[in-house]
């Protein structure tokens, strides 16, 4: 069960959470603008680094029956794209996983998250190092599996 926080504890966390949010929004991959391009029948998403994604409407099942008036009323909401009139929300990471494939997205996001350095991660790595680190592979056992026919 999750530990309940007091109002005072929550209020003390707000400035740090706002700072993390501002830092995240400054990342080059953060969405900057979204629009629906009626001429191309595609969603146009612009990231802070200038990269633009053009996603055809047919790749987004929730939009297949939407009218042009509904489609142009798209807004950004953090890491999501929202159409209030259609009651449709799309996760941008989910859209990326759909467009690029889940295995590609998982590999890339895992690589990015693996480079993140936190106090908790450093502490865990030190504790694991004291236990002897990553266990060695048993080379004799793996050789015998290869030679058995």
C-alpha positions in Angstrom: 0.0 0.0 0.0 1.3 3.5 -0.9 2.4 5.8 1.9 -0.1 8.7 2.4 1.5 12.1 2.3 0.5 15.0 4.4 -0.5 18.3 2.7 2.7 19.9 3.9 4.8 17.1 2.3 2.9 17.5 -1.0 3.4 21.3 -0.9 7.1 20.9 -0.3 7.4 18.7 -3.4 5.6 21.1 -5.8 8.6 23.4 -6.6 10.9 20.5 -7.5 8.1 18.9 -9.6 7.6 22.1 -11.5 11.3 22.4 -12.2 11.4 18.8 -13.5 8.5 19.7 -15.8 10.2 22.8 -17.1 13.4 20.9 -17.8 11.5 18.1 -19.5 9.6 20.6 -21.7 13.0 22.1 -22.7 14.2 18.7 -24.1 14.7 18.7 -27.9 12.1 15.8 -28.4 9.3 17.6 -26.5 6.3 18.5 -28.7 6.1 22.1 -29.7 3.2 22.3 -32.1 0.4 20.1 -33.5 -2.0 20.7 -36.3 -4.1 18.6 -38.7 -3.0 19.1 -42.3 -6.3 18.7 -44.3 -4.5 18.8 -47.7 -2.4 15.8 -46.8 -5.1 14.2 -44.5 -2.4 13.8 -41.9 -1.5 14.9 -38.3 1.5 17.2 -38.3 3.5 17.2 -35.0 6.5 19.5 -34.6 9.1 18.8 -31.9 11.3 21.4 -30.2 14.3 20.3 -32.3 12.5 21.1 -35.6 11.7 17.5 -36.5 8.2 17.1 -37.9 6.1 14.0 -38.0 3.4 13.6 -40.6 1.1 10.7 -39.5 -1.6 9.8 -42.0 -5.2 9.8 -40.6 -5.6 6.1 -41.6 -2.9 5.2 -39.0 -5.1 6.6 -36.3 -8.3 4.6 -36.1 -10.0 7.0 -33.7 -10.0 9.7 -36.4 -11.3 7.7 -39.4 -14.9 9.1 -39.2 -14.0 12.6 -37.9 -15.1 15.6 -39.8 -12.6 18.3 -41.0 -14.0 20.7 -38.4 -13.3 18.2 -35.7 -9.8 17.4 -37.0 -8.5 21.0 -37.0 -9.5 21.4 -33.3 -6.4 19.5 -32.1 -4.3 20.7 -29.1 -1.2 19.6 -27.3 -1.6 18.5 -23.7 1.8 17.6 -22.3 2.9 14.3 -24.0 -0.5 13.9 -25.5 -2.5 15.1 -28.5 -6.2 15.9 -27.7 -9.4 16.4 -29.7 -12.0 17.6 -27.2 -14.9 17.5 -29.7 -14.1 13.8 -30.4 -13.1 12.9 -26.9 -9.9 11.4 -28.3 -6.5 11.5 -26.6 -3.3 10.1 -28.2 -0.1 9.5 -26.3 2.9 10.8 -28.3 5.1 8.0 -27.1 2.3 5.5 -28.0 2.1 7.1 -31.4 5.9 6.8 -31.8 5.7 3.1 -30.8 3.0 2.5 -33.4 4.8 4.4 -36.2 8.3 3.0 -35.6 7.3 -0.4 -34.1 7.3 -1.3 -30.5 10.6 -3.2 -30.5 12.4 -0.2 -32.0 10.8 2.2 -29.5 11.5 -0.1 -26.5 15.2 -0.5 -27.6 15.7 3.2 -28.0 13.9 4.3 -24.9 15.7 1.6 -22.8 19.0 2.9 -24.1 18.0 6.5 -23.2 16.8 5.5 -19.7 19.9 3.4 -19.1 22.0 6.5 -19.4 20.1 8.3 -16.7 22.1 8.7 -13.5 20.3 9.0 -10.3 21.3 8.7 -6.6 19.1 5.6 -6.3 20.7 4.0 -9.3 24.2 4.7 -8.1 23.4 3.3 -4.6 22.0 0.1 -6.2 25.0 -0.3 -8.4 27.4 0.1 -5.5 25.4 -2.4 -3.4 25.5 -4.9 -6.3 29.2 -4.4 -6.7 29.8 -5.3 -3.1 28.0 -8.6 -3.8 30.5 -9.4 -6.5 28.8 -7.6 -9.4 27.2 -9.3 -12.4 27.6 -13.1 -12.2 30.0 -14.7 -14.6 28.6 -17.0 -17.3 29.5 -20.6 -16.7 31.7 -21.1 -19.8 32.1 -24.9 -19.2 28.4 -25.4 -19.1 27.8 -23.4 -22.2 30.5 -25.2 -24.1 29.1 -28.6 -23.2 25.7 -27.5 -24.6 27.3 -26.6 -27.9 29.2 -29.9 -28.3 26.3 -32.2 -27.5 24.7 -33.5 -30.6 
